[in-house]
Amino acid sequence: QVQLVESGGGLVQAGGSLRLSCAASGRTVSNYAMGWFRQAPGKEREFVATISWSGSNTDSADSVKGRFTISRDNAKNTVYLQMNSLKPEDTAVYYCVAGPTVWSITTTPSYWGQGTQVTVSS
């Protein structure tokens, strides 16, 4: 089992920045690809970004490319999502996820955190 705990959400004005963190524990988390999903009110969960176990491969949704950056620190078992130039449409609950491969993250993650709220005001 892998446990994921997100932090760093909050309220920010449009154009501002936030950094989300996800602390992982349990199995050897450094062997897992990690990522982020989000769910806005009344909408389905959507993929945001993913990073391979080594950190050498990343991918992100077109809607956040150039604004969001995913990174990880395996020594701290932590993955980050730096969010810049935030827009009101980025308002959502953000979930940390883990899975065996980057591809699996974009489709069916194996593990989910409990989520952290991000609210962007206009």
Backbone as a chain_set.jsonl record, in Angstrom:
{"seq": "QVQLVESGGGLVQAGGSLRLSCAASGRTVSNYAMGWFRQAPGKEREFVATISWSGSNTDSADSVKGRFTISRDNAKNTVYLQMNSLKPEDTAVYYCVAGPTVWSITTTPSYWGQGTQVTVSS", "coords": {"N": [[0.832, -1.193, 0.0], [0.339, 2.278, -0.617], [0.452, 5.399, 0.875], [-0.852, 8.627, 0.5], [-0.544, 12.059, 1.087], [-1.773, 15.181, 0.66], [-0.887, 18.694, 0.598], [-0.892, 22.314, 0.873], [-2.854, 23.574, -0.568], [-5.303, 26.244, -1.111], [-6.653, 29.616, -1.034], [-6.322, 31.853, -3.694], [-5.593, 34.739, -5.673], [-6.465, 35.355, -9.113], [-3.87, 34.913, -11.459], [-1.968, 34.522, -9.568], [0.204, 32.314, -7.586], [0.658, 28.944, -6.435], [2.028, 26.25, -4.515], [1.671, 22.883, -4.468], [2.104, 20.073, -2.337], [2.896, 16.614, -1.938], [3.112, 14.12, 0.257], [4.444, 10.95, 0.415], [4.093, 7.611, 1.594], [4.766, 4.245, 2.749], [4.969, 1.507, 0.609], [7.998, 1.197, -1.351], [8.161, 4.144, -2.433], [9.69, 5.573, -4.198], [9.913, 4.013, -6.4], [7.659, 4.364, -7.84], [5.677, 5.953, -10.357], [4.367, 9.246, -10.172], [1.703, 11.65, -9.725], [-0.8, 14.172, -10.543], [-4.264, 14.767, -10.292], [-7.346, 16.54, -10.875], [-10.515, 17.8, -9.722], [-13.174, 19.692, -10.583], [-16.062, 21.518, -9.378], [-19.03, 19.824, -10.184], [-17.906, 18.579, -12.353], [-16.053, 15.95, -14.057], [-13.264, 14.07, -12.729], [-10.009, 15.05, -13.796], [-6.95, 14.474, -15.547], [-3.891, 16.014, -14.613], [-0.997, 16.256, -14.333], [2.036, 14.291, -14.597], [4.87, 12.378, -13.401], [7.786, 10.479, -13.874], [9.35, 7.714, -12.041], [12.046, 8.298, -11.781], [12.11, 10.938, -12.323], [12.804, 11.845, -14.769], [11.051, 11.83, -16.873], [8.213, 13.663, -17.752], [4.794, 14.707, -18.013], [1.965, 16.629, -18.99], [-1.357, 18.024, -18.843], [-2.849, 19.72, -21.622], [-4.16, 22.023, -20.866], [-2.746, 23.071, -18.754], [-0.144, 23.29, -19.458], [2.954, 24.988, -19.58], [2.282, 26.553, -17.452], [2.0, 25.06, -15.093], [4.206, 23.036, -13.154], [5.573, 19.897, -12.546], [7.379, 18.117, -10.075], [9.747, 16.079, -8.219], [11.075, 14.808, -5.137], [12.848, 12.279, -4.275], [14.317, 11.585, -2.055], [12.922, 12.735, -0.03], [10.524, 11.563, -0.363], [8.463, 12.943, -1.701], [6.281, 14.684, -3.859], [5.779, 17.471, -5.991], [3.68, 20.176, -7.113], [4.005, 22.908, -8.849], [2.22, 25.743, -9.36], [1.581, 28.282, -11.491], [0.492, 31.517, -12.694], [-2.284, 31.303, -12.198], [-5.711, 30.559, -12.935], [-9.248, 31.306, -12.703], [-10.614, 29.044, -13.624], [-8.987, 26.995, -12.834], [-9.775, 26.296, -10.363], [-10.444, 23.759, -8.117], [-10.588, 20.505, -6.525], [-7.563, 19.079, -5.794], [-5.855, 16.119, -6.425], [-3.378, 13.904, -5.333], [-1.667, 11.268, -6.939], [-0.546, 7.875, -7.492], [1.258, 5.352, -9.294], [2.344, 2.447, -11.239], [3.553, 3.199, -13.686], [4.214, 6.046, -15.859], [2.35, 6.109, -17.906], [0.234, 4.639, -16.794], [-0.549, 6.356, -14.8], [-1.874, 8.398, -16.176], [-4.184, 7.193, -16.913], [-5.401, 5.072, -15.16], [-4.756, 5.523, -12.101], [-3.128, 3.871, -9.329], [-3.188, 4.518, -6.652], [-4.635, 6.982, -4.5], [-4.666, 10.235, -3.016], [-6.303, 12.167, -0.406], [-7.069, 14.614, -1.264], [-6.806, 18.186, -1.883], [-8.047, 21.465, -1.547], [-8.107, 23.923, -4.029], [-8.665, 27.235, -4.695], [-9.312, 29.75, -6.939], [-9.68, 33.09, -7.197], [-11.399, 35.608, -9.089]], "CA": [[0.0, 0.0, 0.0], [0.991, 3.589, -0.631], [-0.396, 6.452, 1.43], [-0.533, 9.93, -0.087], [-1.142, 13.158, 1.831], [-1.54, 16.458, -0.014], [-0.934, 19.942, 1.355], [-0.526, 23.489, 0.101], [-3.987, 24.222, -1.222], [-5.786, 27.462, -0.474], [-7.31, 30.635, -1.846], [-5.362, 32.755, -4.33], [-6.176, 35.559, -6.736], [-6.066, 35.029, -10.475], [-2.528, 35.366, -11.764], [-1.073, 34.152, -8.484], [0.877, 31.021, -7.607], [0.594, 28.045, -5.29], [2.769, 25.007, -4.677], [1.119, 21.737, -3.764], [3.033, 19.009, -1.971], [2.295, 15.314, -1.66], [4.021, 13.244, 0.995], [4.108, 9.551, 0.189], [4.668, 6.633, 2.525], [4.341, 2.881, 2.488], [5.91, 0.788, -0.23], [9.098, 2.004, -1.851], [7.477, 5.086, -3.306], [10.582, 6.062, -5.244], [9.75, 3.152, -7.564], [6.374, 4.646, -8.454], [5.345, 7.21, -11.013], [3.458, 10.043, -9.356], [1.01, 12.642, -10.545], [-1.896, 14.956, -9.978], [-5.556, 14.92, -10.943], [-8.182, 17.538, -10.22], [-11.949, 17.714, -9.975], [-13.909, 20.931, -10.364], [-17.471, 21.277, -9.043], [-19.904, 19.431, -11.277], [-17.152, 18.015, -13.473], [-15.327, 14.722, -13.777], [-11.85, 14.213, -12.448], [-9.193, 15.107, -14.997], [-5.514, 14.373, -15.391], [-3.186, 17.286, -14.622], [0.424, 16.096, -14.629], [2.656, 13.084, -14.083], [6.318, 12.35, -13.421], [8.294, 9.123, -13.714], [9.997, 7.462, -10.755], [13.364, 8.945, -11.764], [11.958, 12.366, -12.557], [13.313, 12.216, -16.09], [9.923, 11.979, -17.795], [7.033, 14.336, -17.242], [3.749, 15.016, -18.973], [0.911, 17.421, -18.368], [-2.508, 18.327, -19.68], [-2.665, 20.928, -22.439], [-4.735, 23.177, -20.174], [-1.825, 23.605, -17.737], [1.216, 23.369, -20.014], [3.546, 26.314, -19.523], [1.903, 27.22, -16.201], [2.203, 24.124, -13.974], [5.413, 22.209, -13.234], [5.625, 18.806, -11.576], [8.735, 17.688, -9.718], [9.743, 15.159, -7.088], [12.286, 14.64, -4.354], [12.729, 10.912, -3.771], [14.905, 11.521, -0.72], [11.869, 13.163, 0.888], [9.273, 10.886, -0.746], [7.515, 14.025, -1.908], [6.092, 15.222, -5.21], [5.304, 18.853, -5.937], [3.046, 20.769, -8.283], [4.118, 24.362, -8.836], [1.151, 26.283, -10.209], [1.748, 29.711, -11.736], [-0.505, 32.147, -13.576], [-3.533, 30.587, -11.94], [-6.94, 31.094, -13.499], [-10.427, 30.828, -11.965], [-10.975, 27.689, -14.068], [-8.137, 26.024, -12.149], [-10.415, 25.971, -9.099], [-10.777, 22.336, -8.067], [-9.88, 19.688, -5.542], [-6.405, 18.463, -6.443], [-5.537, 14.827, -5.837], [-2.106, 13.262, -5.627], [-1.863, 9.874, -7.337], [0.665, 7.083, -7.725], [1.041, 4.155, -10.09], [3.589, 1.812, -11.661], [4.18, 3.858, -14.83], [3.646, 7.334, -16.258], [1.14, 5.847, -18.703], [-0.845, 4.209, -15.903], [-1.016, 7.543, -14.074], [-2.802, 9.184, -17.006], [-5.414, 6.435, -17.171], [-5.976, 4.493, -13.948], [-3.807, 5.487, -10.992], [-3.365, 2.81, -8.356], [-3.394, 5.085, -5.324], [-5.135, 8.363, -4.478], [-4.722, 10.956, -1.764], [-7.654, 12.613, -0.027], [-7.347, 15.846, -1.992], [-6.649, 19.501, -1.268], [-8.841, 22.44, -2.302], [-7.488, 25.125, -4.6], [-9.684, 28.172, -5.144], [-8.728, 30.916, -7.601], [-10.694, 34.136, -7.319], [-11.192, 36.492, -10.247]], "C": [[0.87, 1.248, 0.0], [0.003, 4.597, -0.073], [0.101, 7.8, 0.894], [-1.268, 11.02, 0.68], [-0.754, 14.475, 1.167], [-1.57, 17.628, 0.971], [-0.608, 21.085, 0.409], [-1.664, 24.17, -0.632], [-4.406, 25.481, -0.485], [-6.47, 28.37, -1.465], [-6.264, 31.592, -2.399], [-6.079, 33.55, -5.416], [-5.676, 35.086, -8.099], [-4.719, 35.672, -10.797], [-1.496, 34.988, -10.712], [-0.519, 32.749, -8.63], [0.6, 30.25, -6.317], [1.507, 26.858, -5.577], [2.128, 23.932, -3.815], [2.226, 20.73, -3.474], [2.254, 17.734, -1.703], [3.348, 14.449, -1.003], [3.548, 11.808, 0.85], [4.781, 8.665, 1.229], [4.129, 5.261, 2.182], [5.394, 2.133, 1.698], [6.991, 1.732, -0.738], [8.567, 2.974, -2.899], [8.371, 5.61, -4.411], [10.501, 5.199, -6.496], [8.487, 3.459, -8.356], [6.407, 5.943, -9.26], [4.312, 7.929, -10.147], [2.753, 11.057, -10.252], [-0.063, 13.371, -9.78], [-3.113, 14.89, -10.904], [-6.276, 16.071, -10.256], [-9.637, 17.313, -10.588], [-12.601, 19.024, -9.59], [-15.362, 20.606, -10.037], [-18.303, 20.939, -10.271], [-19.214, 18.82, -12.469], [-16.472, 16.721, -13.059], [-13.876, 15.026, -13.418], [-11.068, 14.218, -13.745], [-7.716, 15.06, -14.639], [-4.887, 15.755, -15.472], [-1.728, 17.096, -15.051], [0.934, 14.792, -14.029], [4.172, 13.17, -14.224], [6.774, 10.923, -13.159], [9.034, 8.972, -12.392], [11.345, 8.174, -10.653], [13.267, 10.455, -11.895], [12.36, 12.802, -13.958], [12.201, 12.418, -17.116], [8.749, 12.65, -17.099], [6.035, 14.535, -18.378], [2.683, 15.816, -18.248], [-0.21, 17.654, -19.369], [-2.263, 19.629, -20.447], [-3.132, 22.179, -21.697], [-3.783, 23.804, -19.154], [-0.391, 23.729, -18.244], [1.708, 24.816, -19.996], [3.215, 27.076, -18.25], [2.198, 26.349, -14.968], [3.464, 23.302, -14.225], [5.385, 21.151, -12.145], [7.077, 18.435, -11.326], [8.643, 16.733, -8.535], [11.099, 15.144, -6.419], [12.195, 13.262, -3.697], [13.35, 10.755, -2.389], [13.879, 11.894, 0.346], [10.543, 12.468, 0.617], [8.152, 11.89, -0.99], [7.484, 14.418, -3.378], [5.431, 16.589, -5.087], [4.577, 19.219, -7.228], [3.114, 22.277, -8.107], [3.121, 24.921, -9.842], [1.308, 27.793, -10.304], [0.652, 30.219, -12.66], [-1.87, 31.477, -13.428], [-4.729, 31.343, -12.484], [-8.124, 30.595, -12.675], [-10.832, 29.406, -12.368], [-10.042, 26.61, -13.522], [-8.706, 25.635, -10.787], [-10.905, 24.53, -9.105], [-10.184, 21.735, -6.801], [-8.774, 18.969, -6.292], [-6.003, 17.209, -5.673], [-4.15, 14.37, -6.278], [-2.368, 11.794, -5.944], [-0.519, 9.193, -7.538], [0.309, 5.835, -8.519], [2.363, 3.622, -10.607], [4.305, 2.527, -12.804], [3.521, 5.203, -15.094], [2.346, 7.114, -17.033], [-0.023, 5.468, -17.803], [-1.404, 5.383, -15.111], [-2.072, 8.282, -14.882], [-4.132, 8.465, -17.219], [-6.059, 5.947, -15.877], [-4.928, 4.431, -12.845], [-4.16, 4.41, -9.979], [-3.724, 3.355, -6.983], [-3.779, 6.557, -5.436], [-4.973, 8.945, -3.081], [-6.138, 11.437, -1.507], [-8.04, 13.932, -0.685], [-7.117, 17.108, -1.182], [-7.32, 20.534, -2.164], [-7.971, 23.597, -2.771], [-8.605, 25.997, -5.152], [-8.999, 29.414, -5.7], [-9.833, 31.937, -7.813], [-10.357, 35.073, -8.477], [-11.081, 37.942, -9.821]], "O": [[1.976, 1.265, 0.54], [-1.152, 4.644, -0.498], [1.301, 8.068, 0.845], [-2.475, 10.922, 0.901], [0.42, 14.842, 1.114], [-2.194, 17.556, 2.029], [-0.117, 20.874, -0.7], [-1.473, 25.219, -1.246], [-3.935, 25.757, 0.619], [-6.822, 27.968, -2.574], [-5.415, 32.086, -1.657], [-7.054, 33.081, -6.002], [-4.602, 34.495, -8.213], [-4.466, 36.825, -10.449], [-0.293, 35.117, -10.937], [-0.73, 32.078, -9.641], [0.345, 30.831, -5.262], [1.732, 26.502, -6.734], [2.054, 24.056, -2.592], [3.158, 20.56, -4.261], [1.094, 17.775, -1.292], [4.349, 14.087, -1.621], [2.392, 11.492, 1.129], [5.894, 8.94, 1.678], [3.167, 5.124, 1.427], [6.569, 2.122, 2.066], [6.889, 2.946, -0.562], [8.528, 2.666, -4.091], [7.88, 6.045, -5.452], [10.975, 5.612, -7.555], [8.265, 2.885, -9.422], [7.08, 6.905, -8.888], [3.492, 7.298, -9.479], [3.159, 11.288, -11.391], [-0.223, 13.222, -8.568], [-2.992, 14.949, -12.128], [-5.866, 16.522, -9.186], [-9.953, 16.719, -11.619], [-12.586, 19.422, -8.426], [-15.845, 19.527, -10.383], [-18.289, 21.663, -11.267], [-19.85, 18.563, -13.491], [-16.331, 16.428, -11.872], [-13.338, 16.082, -13.752], [-11.4, 13.494, -14.685], [-7.292, 15.535, -13.585], [-5.29, 16.578, -16.294], [-1.28, 17.708, -16.021], [0.354, 14.255, -13.086], [4.694, 13.923, -15.045], [6.206, 10.234, -12.311], [9.314, 9.955, -11.707], [11.743, 8.603, -9.57], [14.228, 11.171, -11.613], [12.27, 13.981, -14.299], [12.398, 13.104, -18.118], [8.346, 12.257, -16.005], [6.401, 14.53, -19.553], [2.519, 15.692, -17.035], [-0.032, 17.502, -20.577], [-1.557, 20.52, -19.973], [-2.573, 23.26, -21.876], [-3.989, 24.943, -18.735], [0.479, 24.223, -17.527], [0.977, 25.741, -20.349], [3.799, 28.128, -17.988], [2.602, 26.863, -13.924], [3.755, 22.92, -15.358], [5.196, 21.461, -10.969], [7.9, 18.437, -12.241], [7.585, 16.596, -7.921], [12.126, 15.426, -7.036], [11.533, 13.106, -2.671], [12.946, 9.875, -1.629], [13.955, 11.429, 1.483], [9.547, 12.746, 1.285], [7.025, 11.698, -0.533], [8.515, 14.476, -4.048], [4.624, 16.825, -4.187], [4.828, 18.646, -8.289], [2.37, 22.853, -7.313], [3.178, 24.605, -11.03], [1.182, 28.499, -9.303], [-0.03, 29.437, -13.323], [-2.518, 31.132, -14.416], [-4.768, 32.573, -12.498], [-8.017, 29.563, -12.012], [-11.339, 28.65, -11.54], [-10.291, 25.423, -13.732], [-8.176, 24.74, -10.128], [-11.676, 24.126, -9.975], [-9.389, 22.366, -6.104], [-9.023, 18.323, -7.311], [-5.836, 17.228, -4.454], [-3.803, 14.446, -7.456], [-3.193, 11.151, -5.295], [0.507, 9.846, -7.729], [-0.808, 5.325, -8.425], [3.398, 4.267, -10.438], [5.532, 2.474, -12.89], [2.417, 5.471, -14.619], [1.368, 7.836, -16.842], [-1.147, 5.923, -18.018], [-2.592, 5.409, -14.787], [-3.065, 8.744, -14.321], [-5.102, 9.079, -17.663], [-7.162, 6.377, -15.541], [-4.279, 3.4, -12.667], [-5.329, 4.074, -9.789], [-4.475, 2.728, -6.237], [-3.326, 7.276, -6.327], [-5.125, 8.239, -2.083], [-7.054, 11.159, -2.28], [-9.207, 14.321, -0.664], [-7.218, 17.104, 0.045], [-7.184, 20.49, -3.387], [-7.202, 24.17, -2.0], [-9.399, 25.549, -5.98], [-8.202, 30.052, -5.013], [-10.803, 31.678, -8.524], [-9.19, 35.299, -8.797], [-10.905, 38.821, -10.664]]}, "num_chains": 1, "name": "protein.A"}
